[in-house]
Amino acid sequence: MAKKELTYAAAMAEIEKILARLRNEEMDVDNLAAEVKRATELIASCKARLRKAEEDVNKILEP
């Protein structure tokens, strides 16, 4: 089964949860690399969505 793509809001919420666990030192060393990797993937996804939205808006506003 294909993975369902997260919405921008859901991705940002997951990033915030990861950051909160890091700040509160709730993350153990064994999971640190996996959590950082996941956060990096989520950030890349959010950046891509923002770029796409910007492109779409620019196309709409073009004369």
N, C-alpha and C positions, 0 to 999 in steps of 0.2 A: 504494500500500500504506500502511496506517495505521501510524503510529509506535507501537512498543511502549512502554508506560509503564514507567518505571523503578521499581524497588522503593525503599522508603525507604533501605535500606542502600546501594544502588547510588548513589542521589542524594547521600547524605552522603559517600560515597567520592569522587565526582566533585567535590563542593564542596571537600573536603580537598585534592585534587590541584591544583585551581585556586589555593587559598590557598597551598599549598606553592610553586607556581611564582611567585606574587606575592612571597612572603617571600624567596625565593631569587633574585629579580630575573631569572628565566628567561623572563619574558614580555616580548615586544617591544611597543612603543607601538602598532604597527599592529593588534595583536590584543587590546589591553587592553580596549577598549569591548565587543567581542564576548564576551570571557571574563567580564567583569563582568555583562553582560546574562544570560549563561548561568547564572552563579552566582545571580543574582537570581531567575531562573525556577525553579531547583532549590530554593532556600530557600522560595519561595512554595508549591511543591508539597509540601515537607516539612511546612510549617506546616499546610497543608490536611489532610494525612494525620493529623497529630497531633490537630487539632481533631475530625476524624471519629472517630478512635479514642477520644478523650475522651467524645464524645457516645454512642458505642456502649457504652462501659463504664458511663456514667451511666444509660443505659436499662436495662442489665442489673441494676444495683444498686438501681433504683427499687423501692420496695415495692409 
